[in-house]
Amino acid sequence: MTLLQSILMGIIQGATEFLPVSSSGHLAIFKNIFGVETDTGILFDILLHLGTLVAIFVAYWEDIKKLIVEGCMIIGDCFVNLSYFIKNKINKDNALQYRKIVRTAYRKFVMLIIVSTLTTMVIALPFDKFISHAGDTLIIPGICLCVTSVILYFADRIPVGKKSAAKATYRNAVFVGLAQAVATLPGISRSGSTITAGLACGYSRKFTVKYSFIMSIPAVLGAVILEIPDMFKTSFTGTEVVNYIVGMVVAGIVGYACIKFMLFTVKKKNFKGFSIYCLIAGIVSVVWYFVA
């Protein structure tokens, strides 16, 4: 892979990962219509994912840091309560009072993300083989891009909500997790569907964007971890590694800019352009499937 190709793939990854236009749908279009080789190799895939992860961490570092700390404290309190349970069984006359696990807004945020992630896994994993081959032709990505267009159309018309982590319910988290599971289909935008689901749950617009992007961290990390063993089975030159790193940096920079742009877009209720774009791309894909 040349340096120019690495830069272009970095731009595509950084933009489509966060803008509501579906990265998987675009990869299917590039592969089927333009004959572009979208298999960039295991190492480059990992580095591109890491680039977008860095973008999320930079944009939401203060929140992520608090979530990590509170998550560790949740685990600690669970072990403390377990020890209390054992002691209370032994000494029933002097029962110890259990610690409340979810007692802050950030602890609630941690639990919401866990619930959403587990929901996505339960729904999406049984269909993993179907999803992995859904982009081999244009019909499914094309239809899904049209669905994304409809989703974005309604996103602009959802009333402004006020919910933050403290007032969000676990039922809301399940609903957002379902939206992310559906978005594993090529052509369904992950950011577009989860942001729309969050808005439908009554989340504030700022919290919706934050929730959508932070909840992508477990999914991206999982993908990276699963790909690492295959990385050692492939060979690559020093020049390729340098080009890959440049692509990763580009993906991170473009991704960070797109996160900020998405926050502005959601606040201004300005998904119309993305909705029209996805509709056109979807129609072109479906027509191409039948006439090509």
Backbone as CSV, one residue per row, in Angstrom:
resi,resn,N_x,N_y,N_z,CA_x,CA_y,CA_z,C_x,C_y,C_z
1,MET,0.836,-1.192,0.000,0.000,0.000,0.000,0.876,1.249,0.000
2,THR,0.578,2.177,-0.911,1.364,3.398,-1.005,0.963,4.387,0.080
3,LEU,1.801,5.439,0.233,1.516,6.466,1.237,0.195,7.168,0.924
4,LEU,-0.050,7.455,-0.363,-1.289,8.139,-0.759,-2.510,7.284,-0.433
5,GLN,-2.419,5.989,-0.715,-3.536,5.085,-0.401,-3.791,5.029,1.108
6,SER,-2.727,5.020,1.881,-2.873,5.001,3.341,-3.567,6.254,3.847
7,ILE,-3.188,7.396,3.275,-3.811,8.664,3.670,-5.289,8.672,3.300
8,LEU,-5.604,8.214,2.091,-6.998,8.188,1.641,-7.840,7.262,2.515
9,MET,-7.304,6.081,2.846,-8.041,5.155,3.698,-8.190,5.713,5.109
10,GLY,-7.180,6.462,5.564,-7.284,7.112,6.873,-8.390,8.149,6.898
11,ILE,-8.502,8.916,5.807,-9.561,9.922,5.701,-10.937,9.255,5.687
12,ILE,-11.069,8.180,4.889,-12.339,7.466,4.791,-12.741,6.882,6.143
13,GLN,-11.766,6.238,6.820,-12.051,5.639,8.128,-12.442,6.693,9.150
14,GLY,-11.663,7.766,9.230,-11.923,8.805,10.219,-13.250,9.503,9.998
15,ALA,-13.617,9.712,8.716,-14.861,10.425,8.412,-16.086,9.534,8.574
16,THR,-16.053,8.364,7.951,-17.249,7.515,7.940,-17.489,6.815,9.276
17,GLU,-16.462,6.732,10.122,-16.647,6.120,11.444,-17.550,6.976,12.321
18,PHE,-17.495,8.300,12.145,-18.228,9.197,13.041,-19.355,9.964,12.351
19,LEU,-19.233,10.226,11.070,-20.340,10.867,10.357,-21.415,9.814,10.086
20,PRO,-22.687,10.198,10.061,-23.781,9.222,9.939,-24.011,8.750,8.508
21,VAL,-22.973,8.195,7.875,-23.092,7.761,6.479,-22.698,6.300,6.294
22,SER,-22.334,5.590,7.355,-22.011,4.167,7.344,-20.692,3.855,6.645
23,SER,-19.672,3.574,7.433,-18.372,3.208,6.870,-18.452,1.874,6.121
24,SER,-19.167,0.892,6.693,-19.273,-0.420,6.047,-20.030,-0.326,4.725
25,GLY,-21.053,0.545,4.677,-21.795,0.735,3.429,-20.922,1.329,2.340
26,HIS,-20.079,2.284,2.700,-19.194,2.903,1.711,-18.113,1.936,1.232
27,LEU,-17.608,1.113,2.147,-16.619,0.124,1.735,-17.229,-0.859,0.728
28,ALA,-18.487,-1.233,0.944,-19.163,-2.135,0.009,-19.336,-1.475,-1.357
29,ILE,-19.673,-0.189,-1.361,-19.835,0.542,-2.624,-18.504,0.635,-3.355
30,PHE,-17.441,1.015,-2.634,-16.120,1.124,-3.259,-15.687,-0.206,-3.854
31,LYS,-15.982,-1.290,-3.140,-15.546,-2.605,-3.598,-16.338,-3.086,-4.813
32,ASN,-17.664,-2.875,-4.791,-18.518,-3.438,-5.833,-18.654,-2.556,-7.070
33,ILE,-18.687,-1.248,-6.897,-18.883,-0.350,-8.039,-17.559,0.102,-8.637
34,PHE,-16.651,0.545,-7.777,-15.404,1.133,-8.271,-14.252,0.138,-8.335
35,GLY,-14.480,-1.073,-7.830,-13.430,-2.082,-7.879,-12.244,-1.762,-6.998
36,VAL,-12.456,-0.965,-5.956,-11.381,-0.588,-5.037,-11.149,-1.725,-4.049
37,GLU,-9.896,-2.101,-3.851,-9.561,-3.148,-2.891,-9.666,-2.587,-1.477
38,THR,-10.690,-3.032,-0.754,-10.930,-2.499,0.586,-10.289,-3.360,1.683
39,ASP,-9.692,-4.478,1.295,-8.982,-5.304,2.272,-7.589,-4.718,2.470
40,THR,-7.434,-3.946,3.533,-6.187,-3.208,3.745,-5.170,-3.983,4.580
41,GLY,-5.493,-5.185,4.976,-4.561,-5.970,5.780,-4.849,-5.816,7.266
42,ILE,-4.509,-6.859,8.025,-4.836,-6.898,9.446,-4.181,-5.763,10.216
43,LEU,-2.874,-5.546,9.992,-2.161,-4.507,10.737,-2.771,-3.141,10.483
44,PHE,-3.071,-2.826,9.231,-3.629,-1.509,8.924,-5.020,-1.352,9.515
45,ASP,-5.817,-2.440,9.483,-7.145,-2.401,10.108,-7.027,-2.049,11.592
46,ILE,-6.084,-2.701,12.269,-5.890,-2.453,13.692,-5.474,-1.006,13.935
47,LEU,-4.538,-0.515,13.134,-4.044,0.852,13.322,-5.128,1.886,13.018
48,LEU,-5.960,1.619,12.006,-7.056,2.546,11.700,-8.048,2.600,12.865
49,HIS,-8.346,1.433,13.429,-9.246,1.393,14.591,-8.633,2.140,15.775
50,LEU,-7.339,1.955,15.967,-6.666,2.651,17.063,-6.693,4.161,16.843
51,GLY,-6.558,4.578,15.588,-6.621,6.008,15.276,-7.949,6.618,15.665
52,THR,-9.047,5.919,15.353,-10.369,6.442,15.709,-10.594,6.359,17.222
53,LEU,-10.015,5.330,17.863,-10.108,5.238,19.327,-9.420,6.425,19.996
54,VAL,-8.236,6.782,19.485,-7.505,7.930,20.037,-8.333,9.200,19.892
55,ALA,-9.030,9.335,18.753,-9.868,10.514,18.530,-10.951,10.617,19.603
56,ILE,-11.583,9.483,19.937,-12.622,9.477,20.972,-12.023,9.833,22.329
57,PHE,-10.862,9.253,22.639,-10.219,9.511,23.927,-9.817,10.971,24.066
58,VAL,-9.333,11.572,22.987,-8.944,12.981,23.041,-10.175,13.862,23.226
59,ALA,-11.241,13.552,22.490,-12.451,14.378,22.543,-13.170,14.266,23.894
60,TYR,-13.116,13.087,24.514,-13.885,12.863,25.743,-13.006,12.329,26.871
61,TRP,-11.761,12.772,26.936,-10.822,12.217,27.910,-11.300,12.374,29.349
62,GLU,-11.789,13.552,29.719,-12.222,13.765,31.102,-13.343,12.810,31.482
63,ASP,-14.299,12.622,30.571,-15.400,11.693,30.834,-14.897,10.258,30.909
64,ILE,-14.046,9.872,29.973,-13.547,8.502,29.936,-12.720,8.191,31.179
65,LYS,-11.909,9.157,31.612,-11.093,8.966,32.811,-11.987,8.713,34.029
66,LYS,-13.049,9.497,34.153,-13.968,9.309,35.278,-14.702,7.971,35.180
67,LEU,-15.052,7.571,33.955,-15.738,6.298,33.769,-14.840,5.126,34.157
68,ILE,-13.554,5.215,33.811,-12.605,4.157,34.170,-12.458,4.061,35.683
69,VAL,-12.304,5.228,36.324,-12.152,5.250,37.784,-13.395,4.687,38.463
70,GLU,-14.567,5.152,38.043,-15.812,4.682,38.652,-16.059,3.210,38.350
71,GLY,-15.669,2.776,37.153,-15.814,1.360,36.812,-14.984,0.474,37.722
72,CYS,-13.748,0.906,37.995,-12.881,0.153,38.923,-13.466,0.152,40.329
73,MET,-14.044,1.285,40.733,-14.640,1.368,42.067,-15.884,0.494,42.167
74,ILE,-16.630,0.372,41.072,-17.790,-0.526,41.060,-17.346,-1.959,41.320
75,ILE,-16.279,-2.367,40.625,-15.752,-3.726,40.825,-15.292,-3.912,42.267
76,GLY,-14.592,-2.885,42.801,-14.133,-2.957,44.183,-15.278,-3.091,45.167
77,ASP,-16.323,-2.301,44.972,-17.481,-2.359,45.874,-18.213,-3.702,45.766
78,CYS,-18.217,-4.280,44.567,-18.844,-5.595,44.401,-18.108,-6.652,45.230
79,PHE,-16.775,-6.590,45.235,-15.996,-7.536,46.036,-16.202,-7.284,47.531
80,VAL,-16.303,-5.996,47.902,-16.554,-5.669,49.309,-17.899,-6.235,49.741
81,ASN,-18.915,-6.040,48.891,-20.249,-6.566,49.222,-20.250,-8.090,49.298
82,LEU,-19.443,-8.716,48.453,-19.341,-10.175,48.499,-18.742,-10.627,49.833
83,SER,-17.706,-9.892,50.267,-17.106,-10.232,51.564,-18.098,-9.986,52.700
84,TYR,-18.888,-8.907,52.591,-19.916,-8.625,53.598,-20.959,-9.742,53.637
85,PHE,-21.315,-10.239,52.456,-22.308,-11.308,52.362,-21.830,-12.552,53.104
86,ILE,-20.557,-12.890,52.892,-19.991,-14.072,53.549,-19.944,-13.865,55.065
87,LYS,-19.487,-12.664,55.481,-19.397,-12.369,56.916,-20.779,-12.366,57.572
88,ASN,-21.765,-11.824,56.847,-23.124,-11.795,57.398,-23.699,-13.194,57.546
89,LYS,-23.316,-14.101,56.659,-23.777,-15.485,56.775,-23.153,-16.170,57.990
90,ILE,-21.894,-15.781,58.268,-21.193,-16.385,59.402,-21.655,-15.772,60.722
91,ASN,-21.741,-14.430,60.722,-22.115,-13.719,61.948,-23.425,-12.962,61.721
92,LYS,-24.526,-13.614,61.989,-25.840,-13.031,61.717,-26.269,-12.008,62.765
93,ASP,-25.617,-11.982,63.892,-26.000,-11.064,64.965,-25.523,-9.636,64.726
94,ASN,-24.462,-9.495,63.928,-23.894,-8.163,63.686,-23.743,-7.950,62.185
95,ALA,-24.874,-7.846,61.506,-24.879,-7.776,60.041,-24.274,-6.471,59.542
96,LEU,-23.422,-6.588,58.542,-22.804,-5.421,57.904,-23.727,-4.877,56.822
97,GLN,-23.743,-3.551,56.651,-24.603,-2.927,55.655,-23.881,-2.881,54.310
98,TYR,-24.554,-3.360,53.276,-23.937,-3.413,51.944,-23.774,-2.009,51.370
99,ARG,-22.716,-1.868,50.548,-22.480,-0.597,49.880,-23.389,-0.471,48.659
100,LYS,-23.880,0.735,48.424,-24.672,0.981,47.220,-23.729,1.072,46.027
101,ILE,-23.964,0.275,45.008,-23.042,0.192,43.873,-23.180,1.403,42.953
102,VAL,-24.402,1.657,42.485,-24.621,2.761,41.537,-25.081,3.984,42.329
103,ARG,-24.120,4.792,42.767,-24.466,5.920,43.625,-24.040,7.269,43.063
104,THR,-23.461,7.292,41.864,-23.102,8.558,41.217,-23.551,8.510,39.764
105,ALA,-23.593,9.683,39.126,-24.016,9.761,37.723,-23.055,9.000,36.811
106,TYR,-21.759,9.069,37.104,-20.785,8.385,36.255,-20.857,6.870,36.436
107,ARG,-21.191,6.416,37.646,-21.395,4.977,37.825,-22.609,4.517,37.027
108,LYS,-23.633,5.345,37.003,-24.821,5.029,36.195,-24.444,4.998,34.718
109,PHE,-23.586,5.922,34.300,-23.126,5.971,32.911,-22.385,4.681,32.566
110,VAL,-21.529,4.218,33.460,-20.806,2.960,33.246,-21.791,1.816,33.034
111,MET,-22.796,1.729,33.886,-23.768,0.644,33.799,-24.597,0.729,32.522
112,LEU,-24.930,1.951,32.113,-25.685,2.128,30.867,-24.896,1.617,29.669
113,ILE,-23.610,1.937,29.630,-22.758,1.499,28.520,-22.631,-0.022,28.521
114,ILE,-22.486,-0.609,29.712,-22.393,-2.069,29.819,-23.664,-2.727,29.304
115,VAL,-24.818,-2.198,29.707,-26.101,-2.759,29.270,-26.255,-2.638,27.751
116,SER,-25.920,-1.478,27.195,-26.020,-1.271,25.740,-25.092,-2.225,24.993
117,THR,-23.862,-2.375,25.491,-22.887,-3.238,24.829,-23.318,-4.703,24.864
118,LEU,-23.801,-5.163,26.019,-24.265,-6.545,26.130,-25.464,-6.798,25.220
119,THR,-26.360,-5.821,25.134,-27.515,-5.952,24.238,-27.067,-6.115,22.796
120,THR,-26.102,-5.294,22.384,-25.567,-5.379,21.019,-24.969,-6.756,20.763
121,MET,-24.193,-7.254,21.709,-23.546,-8.556,21.543,-24.565,-9.680,21.432
122,VAL,-25.559,-9.663,22.298,-26.567,-10.732,22.306,-27.341,-10.769,20.991
123,ILE,-27.639,-9.594,20.449,-28.428,-9.524,19.214,-27.572,-9.781,17.980
124,ALA,-26.369,-9.211,17.929,-25.564,-9.236,16.709,-24.735,-10.503,16.528
125,LEU,-24.194,-11.056,17.603,-23.270,-12.193,17.470,-23.876,-13.417,16.763
126,PRO,-25.138,-13.781,17.020,-25.698,-14.944,16.310,-25.758,-14.760,14.791
127,PHE,-25.734,-13.515,14.315,-25.825,-13.245,12.884,-24.484,-12.816,12.291
128,ASP,-23.394,-13.139,12.993,-22.065,-12.669,12.603,-21.699,-13.094,11.180
129,LYS,-21.950,-14.355,10.825,-21.581,-14.845,9.496,-22.377,-14.147,8.401
130,PHE,-23.668,-13.957,8.655,-24.502,-13.259,7.663,-24.035,-11.822,7.484
131,ILE,-23.745,-11.147,8.604,-23.327,-9.748,8.556,-22.007,-9.594,7.816
132,SER,-21.070,-10.539,8.034,-19.749,-10.445,7.412,-19.811,-10.571,5.888
133,HIS,-20.871,-11.221,5.385,-21.005,-11.390,3.930,-22.085,-10.492,3.329
134,ALA,-22.737,-9.693,4.169,-23.844,-8.861,3.679,-23.382,-7.790,2.698
135,GLY,-22.114,-7.403,2.774,-21.596,-6.372,1.878,-20.961,-6.912,0.621
136,ASP,-21.091,-8.230,0.364,-20.484,-8.815,-0.831,-21.189,-8.347,-2.104
137,THR,-22.466,-8.012,-1.982,-23.207,-7.419,-3.096,-23.756,-6.070,-2.640
138,LEU,-24.363,-5.344,-3.579,-24.813,-3.983,-3.263,-26.250,-3.898,-2.764
139,ILE,-27.012,-4.959,-2.878,-28.433,-4.853,-2.572,-28.681,-4.559,-1.090
140,ILE,-28.023,-5.278,-0.197,-28.245,-5.052,1.239,-27.693,-3.702,1.691
141,PRO,-26.427,-3.346,1.328,-25.950,-2.005,1.701,-26.810,-0.893,1.119
142,GLY,-27.305,-1.092,-0.109,-28.136,-0.068,-0.733,-29.433,0.150,0.024
143,ILE,-30.118,-0.944,0.352,-31.368,-0.844,1.113,-31.102,-0.231,2.486
144,CYS,-30.015,-0.658,3.113,-29.689,-0.164,4.457,-29.339,1.327,4.443
145,LEU,-28.699,1.799,3.394,-28.411,3.235,3.281,-29.716,4.032,3.170
146,CYS,-30.698,3.475,2.471,-32.008,4.132,2.395,-32.667,4.157,3.776
147,VAL,-32.494,3.071,4.534,-33.021,3.025,5.905,-32.331,4.081,6.764
148,THR,-31.017,4.221,6.608,-30.273,5.254,7.330,-30.799,6.637,6.997
149,SER,-31.127,6.857,5.737,-31.690,8.142,5.318,-32.981,8.452,6.080
150,VAL,-33.839,7.451,6.217,-35.100,7.623,6.954,-34.819,7.899,8.434
151,ILE,-33.868,7.161,9.004,-33.506,7.354,10.412,-33.057,8.791,10.654
152,LEU,-32.193,9.300,9.780,-31.676,10.659,9.933,-32.766,11.703,9.705
153,TYR,-33.712,11.386,8.825,-34.837,12.301,8.586,-35.624,12.520,9.878
154,PHE,-35.863,11.442,10.610,-36.626,11.549,11.855,-35.793,12.129,12.992
155,ALA,-34.459,11.974,12.910,-33.595,12.497,13.973,-33.774,13.998,14.148
156,ASP,-33.933,14.715,13.046,-34.110,16.165,13.107,-35.462,16.565,13.681
157,ARG,-36.394,15.639,13.719,-37.766,15.962,14.121,-38.115,15.483,15.529
158,ILE,-37.142,14.925,16.210,-37.368,14.478,17.589,-37.246,15.672,18.530
159,PRO,-38.202,15.874,19.414,-38.142,17.010,20.344,-36.880,16.980,21.207
160,VAL,-36.452,18.138,21.632,-35.255,18.253,22.464,-35.502,17.602,23.823
161,GLY,-34.614,16.695,24.212,-34.731,16.027,25.503,-33.802,16.647,26.534
162,LYS,-33.943,16.217,27.772,-33.120,16.775,28.851,-32.426,15.705,29.687
163,LYS,-32.639,14.432,29.353,-32.076,13.362,30.163,-30.548,13.334,30.091
164,SER,-29.922,13.113,31.239,-28.492,12.834,31.303,-28.335,11.416,31.865
165,ALA,-27.120,11.017,32.208,-26.900,9.662,32.710,-27.726,9.383,33.964
166,ALA,-27.842,10.383,34.847,-28.520,10.182,36.124,-29.986,9.791,35.946
167,LYS,-30.660,10.334,34.934,-32.082,10.092,34.743,-32.381,9.047,33.669
168,ALA,-31.354,8.597,32.958,-31.561,7.576,31.928,-31.898,6.239,32.589
169,THR,-32.699,5.444,31.909,-33.084,4.137,32.439,-32.334,3.036,31.707
170,TYR,-32.319,1.854,32.303,-31.669,0.710,31.661,-32.469,0.251,30.441
171,ARG,-33.758,0.527,30.434,-34.561,0.242,29.244,-34.088,1.119,28.081
172,ASN,-33.756,2.378,28.389,-33.181,3.248,27.364,-31.879,2.661,26.825
173,ALA,-31.041,2.146,27.721,-29.750,1.573,27.329,-29.936,0.366,26.422
174,VAL,-30.946,-0.450,26.722,-31.242,-1.611,25.872,-31.656,-1.144,24.478
175,PHE,-32.474,-0.105,24.416,-32.944,0.417,23.133,-31.775,0.930,22.286
176,VAL,-30.859,1.664,22.902,-29.685,2.170,22.180,-28.790,1.005,21.752
177,GLY,-28.669,-0.013,22.607,-27.900,-1.202,22.255,-28.495,-1.936,21.064
178,LEU,-29.824,-1.994,21.004,-30.501,-2.594,19.851,-30.192,-1.821,18.575
179,ALA,-30.191,-0.489,18.684,-29.869,0.343,17.522,-28.447,0.073,17.036
180,GLN,-27.529,-0.104,17.972,-26.144,-0.396,17.583,-26.030,-1.787,16.962
181,ALA,-26.820,-2.735,17.446,-26.814,-4.081,16.872,-27.296,-4.062,15.428
182,VAL,-28.383,-3.318,15.171,-28.897,-3.191,13.797,-27.850,-2.543,12.901
183,ALA,-27.072,-1.634,13.475,-26.071,-0.895,12.698,-24.860,-1.741,12.318
184,THR,-24.803,-3.008,12.750,-23.737,-3.885,12.277,-23.967,-4.292,10.826
185,LEU,-25.176,-4.092,10.321,-25.444,-4.327,8.904,-24.775,-3.241,8.077
186,PRO,-24.120,-3.598,6.961,-23.468,-2.585,6.123,-24.503,-1.643,5.512
187,GLY,-24.313,-0.361,5.719,-25.251,0.631,5.204,-26.037,1.318,6.299
188,ILE,-26.176,0.673,7.453,-26.824,1.311,8.599,-25.748,2.037,9.395
189,SER,-25.889,3.334,9.528,-24.889,4.124,10.237,-24.961,3.868,11.736
190,ARG,-23.824,3.499,12.346,-23.797,3.269,13.788,-24.049,4.562,14.548
191,SER,-23.328,5.627,14.162,-23.514,6.903,14.858,-24.911,7.453,14.625
192,GLY,-25.399,7.365,13.394,-26.727,7.888,13.085,-27.827,7.156,13.829
193,SER,-27.741,5.821,13.874,-28.800,5.039,14.525,-28.755,5.187,16.045
194,THR,-27.559,5.178,16.633,-27.472,5.286,18.102,-27.808,6.698,18.576
195,ILE,-27.421,7.713,17.809,-27.768,9.085,18.182,-29.281,9.283,18.085
196,THR,-29.885,8.767,17.023,-31.339,8.878,16.874,-32.053,8.128,17.995
197,ALA,-31.555,6.948,18.355,-32.148,6.176,19.449,-32.032,6.937,20.766
198,GLY,-30.871,7.550,20.996,-30.683,8.331,22.217,-31.617,9.516,22.289
199,LEU,-31.782,10.199,21.172,-32.707,11.336,21.124,-34.144,10.874,21.372
200,ALA,-34.498,9.708,20.805,-35.851,9.166,21.003,-36.096,8.798,22.463
201,CYS,-35.022,8.478,23.190,-35.139,8.150,24.616,-35.233,9.399,25.486
202,GLY,-35.099,10.569,24.867,-35.200,11.807,25.627,-33.880,12.318,26.158
203,TYR,-32.752,11.745,25.680,-31.441,12.233,26.107,-31.227,13.657,25.600
204,SER,-30.473,14.441,26.350,-30.068,15.761,25.843,-29.159,15.548,24.643
205,ARG,-29.087,16.514,23.761,-28.323,16.336,22.525,-26.828,16.176,22.791
206,LYS,-26.300,16.921,23.746,-24.881,16.794,24.080,-24.580,15.412,24.648
207,PHE,-25.429,14.922,25.555,-25.224,13.609,26.163,-25.408,12.504,25.132
208,THR,-26.311,12.693,24.176,-26.552,11.686,23.143,-25.303,11.436,22.319
209,VAL,-24.648,12.505,21.884,-23.432,12.359,21.083,-22.336,11.701,21.912
210,LYS,-22.178,12.150,23.144,-21.166,11.568,24.037,-21.425,10.073,24.237
211,TYR,-22.666,9.728,24.516,-23.043,8.330,24.746,-22.738,7.493,23.507
212,SER,-23.117,7.991,22.342,-22.933,7.255,21.097,-21.473,6.930,20.837
213,PHE,-20.610,7.913,21.004,-19.206,7.701,20.667,-18.458,6.929,21.749
214,ILE,-18.752,7.191,23.014,-18.062,6.459,24.077,-18.481,4.993,24.084
215,MET,-19.765,4.706,23.771,-20.200,3.317,23.779,-19.620,2.523,22.609
216,SER,-18.986,3.212,21.652,-18.329,2.504,20.551,-16.969,1.951,20.971
217,ILE,-16.430,2.441,22.084,-15.092,2.022,22.524,-15.020,0.513,22.768
218,PRO,-15.959,-0.096,23.531,-15.873,-1.553,23.728,-15.930,-2.332,22.418
219,ALA,-16.774,-1.876,21.469,-16.904,-2.574,20.192,-15.607,-2.495,19.386
220,VAL,-15.009,-1.305,19.330,-13.768,-1.128,18.573,-12.625,-1.890,19.234
221,LEU,-12.544,-1.816,20.565,-11.502,-2.556,21.280,-11.649,-4.059,21.058
222,GLY,-12.883,-4.529,21.071,-13.136,-5.956,20.830,-12.664,-6.374,19.446
223,ALA,-12.955,-5.529,18.440,-12.522,-5.831,17.076,-11.000,-5.877,16.979
224,VAL,-10.341,-4.934,17.647,-8.873,-4.886,17.634,-8.287,-6.134,18.288
225,ILE,-8.821,-6.516,19.438,-8.306,-7.682,20.175,-8.479,-8.959,19.353
226,LEU,-9.625,-9.089,18.673,-9.865,-10.282,17.860,-8.931,-10.360,16.659
227,GLU,-8.481,-9.213,16.156,-7.625,-9.186,14.977,-6.147,-9.373,15.305
228,ILE,-5.748,-9.124,16.545,-4.327,-9.178,16.913,-3.680,-10.531,16.619
229,PRO,-4.304,-11.680,16.946,-3.648,-12.967,16.636,-3.341,-13.147,15.158
230,ASP,-4.238,-12.674,14.274,-4.017,-12.817,12.830,-2.900,-11.912,12.340
231,MET,-2.617,-10.838,13.085,-1.580,-9.897,12.668,-0.214,-10.577,12.595
232,PHE,0.032,-11.503,13.523,1.334,-12.173,13.582,1.495,-13.225,12.485
233,LYS,0.421,-13.514,11.756,0.497,-14.493,10.672,0.845,-13.840,9.341
234,THR,0.883,-12.515,9.300,1.167,-11.788,8.066,2.529,-11.119,8.143
235,SER,3.094,-10.827,6.977,4.394,-10.149,6.913,4.225,-8.796,6.245
236,PHE,5.051,-7.832,6.624,4.978,-6.499,6.046,6.349,-5.847,6.155
237,THR,6.601,-4.913,5.247,7.898,-4.239,5.199,7.905,-3.015,6.098
238,GLY,9.109,-2.477,6.325,9.233,-1.276,7.145,8.534,-0.087,6.514
239,THR,8.593,0.020,5.184,7.930,1.120,4.486,6.423,1.048,4.664
240,GLU,5.879,-0.176,4.591,4.441,-0.350,4.777,4.021,0.074,6.180
241,VAL,4.814,-0.289,7.172,4.493,0.076,8.549,4.449,1.588,8.710
242,VAL,5.420,2.292,8.091,5.434,3.764,8.161,4.180,4.336,7.511
243,ASN,3.812,3.801,6.332,2.606,4.270,5.644,1.360,4.001,6.475
244,TYR,1.324,2.844,7.118,0.181,2.495,7.955,0.040,3.467,9.129
245,ILE,1.169,3.804,9.741,1.144,4.724,10.879,0.647,6.099,10.446
246,VAL,1.064,6.546,9.260,0.577,7.818,8.727,-0.936,7.752,8.547
247,GLY,-1.437,6.626,8.003,-2.882,6.448,7.837,-3.608,6.486,9.161
248,MET,-3.015,5.881,10.199,-3.617,5.888,11.529,-3.718,7.312,12.068
249,VAL,-2.650,8.096,11.913,-2.649,9.483,12.390,-3.713,10.297,11.661
250,VAL,-3.809,10.098,10.356,-4.815,10.810,9.555,-6.217,10.431,10.025
251,ALA,-6.448,9.127,10.261,-7.763,8.666,10.738,-8.107,9.325,12.073
252,GLY,-7.115,9.447,12.945,-7.350,10.068,14.250,-7.698,11.540,14.130
253,ILE,-6.942,12.277,13.305,-7.177,13.722,13.142,-8.538,13.978,12.501
254,VAL,-8.829,13.255,11.417,-10.110,13.423,10.732,-11.254,12.998,11.653
255,GLY,-11.050,11.901,12.394,-12.082,11.431,13.318,-12.403,12.444,14.395
256,TYR,-11.372,13.070,14.956,-11.585,14.085,15.998,-12.387,15.263,15.439
257,ALA,-12.041,15.711,14.234,-12.772,16.816,13.606,-14.230,16.439,13.368
258,CYS,-14.465,15.187,12.977,-15.830,14.742,12.693,-16.656,14.602,13.971
259,ILE,-16.008,14.218,15.078,-16.722,14.162,16.362,-17.228,15.546,16.739
260,LYS,-16.356,16.547,16.621,-16.746,17.921,16.933,-17.837,18.406,15.990
261,PHE,-17.716,18.022,14.716,-18.718,18.424,13.735,-20.065,17.770,14.033
262,MET,-20.050,16.518,14.466,-21.297,15.829,14.786,-21.990,16.467,15.981
263,LEU,-21.218,16.905,16.962,-21.813,17.580,18.122,-22.526,18.848,17.680
264,PHE,-21.905,19.592,16.773,-22.514,20.803,16.222,-23.764,20.468,15.413
265,THR,-23.682,19.399,14.605,-24.805,19.004,13.747,-26.022,18.610,14.562
266,VAL,-25.801,17.827,15.621,-26.921,17.376,16.453,-27.565,18.555,17.172
267,LYS,-26.755,19.474,17.664,-27.296,20.655,18.348,-28.155,21.491,17.413
268,LYS,-27.736,21.604,16.163,-28.431,22.452,15.189,-29.549,21.718,14.440
269,LYS,-29.757,20.424,14.767,-30.765,19.621,14.057,-30.550,19.715,12.542
270,ASN,-29.375,19.328,12.100,-29.002,19.530,10.712,-28.557,18.228,10.048
271,PHE,-29.412,17.194,10.132,-29.108,15.911,9.494,-29.640,15.829,8.058
272,LYS,-30.294,16.867,7.596,-30.960,16.816,6.289,-30.000,16.453,5.167
273,GLY,-28.825,17.093,5.144,-27.852,16.830,4.087,-27.379,15.384,4.096
274,PHE,-27.131,14.845,5.283,-26.704,13.453,5.390,-27.826,12.508,4.958
275,SER,-29.070,12.872,5.299,-30.211,12.044,4.925,-30.355,11.955,3.411
276,ILE,-30.247,13.087,2.745,-30.352,13.121,1.279,-29.206,12.340,0.643
277,TYR,-27.995,12.541,1.182,-26.822,11.852,0.641,-26.979,10.336,0.740
278,CYS,-27.410,9.839,1.910,-27.570,8.399,2.105,-28.660,7.839,1.200
279,LEU,-29.742,8.613,0.994,-30.818,8.169,0.111,-30.307,8.023,-1.324
280,ILE,-29.566,9.015,-1.799,-29.018,8.952,-3.157,-28.046,7.782,-3.297
281,ALA,-27.139,7.636,-2.318,-26.164,6.544,-2.360,-26.868,5.191,-2.324
282,GLY,-27.929,5.086,-1.526,-28.668,3.841,-1.437,-29.378,3.494,-2.733
283,ILE,-30.035,4.479,-3.338,-30.746,4.247,-4.610,-29.769,3.853,-5.710
284,VAL,-28.651,4.564,-5.783,-27.630,4.240,-6.793,-27.135,2.805,-6.600
285,SER,-26.921,2.401,-5.355,-26.437,1.054,-5.067,-27.442,-0.016,-5.493
286,VAL,-28.714,0.206,-5.177,-29.756,-0.765,-5.535,-29.902,-0.846,-7.050
287,VAL,-29.936,0.298,-7.728,-30.046,0.318,-9.189,-28.851,-0.367,-9.820
288,TRP,-27.663,-0.076,-9.325,-26.437,-0.681,-9.855,-26.467,-2.207,-9.715
289,TYR,-27.018,-2.670,-8.595,-27.101,-4.118,-8.358,-27.929,-4.800,-9.443
290,PHE,-29.021,-4.156,-9.887,-29.919,-4.778,-10.846,-29.492,-4.579,-12.316
291,VAL,-28.751,-3.508,-12.590,-28.408,-3.225,-13.997,-26.984,-3.623,-14.348
292,ALA,-26.109,-3.741,-13.338,-24.702,-4.051,-13.638,-24.536,-5.520,-13.993
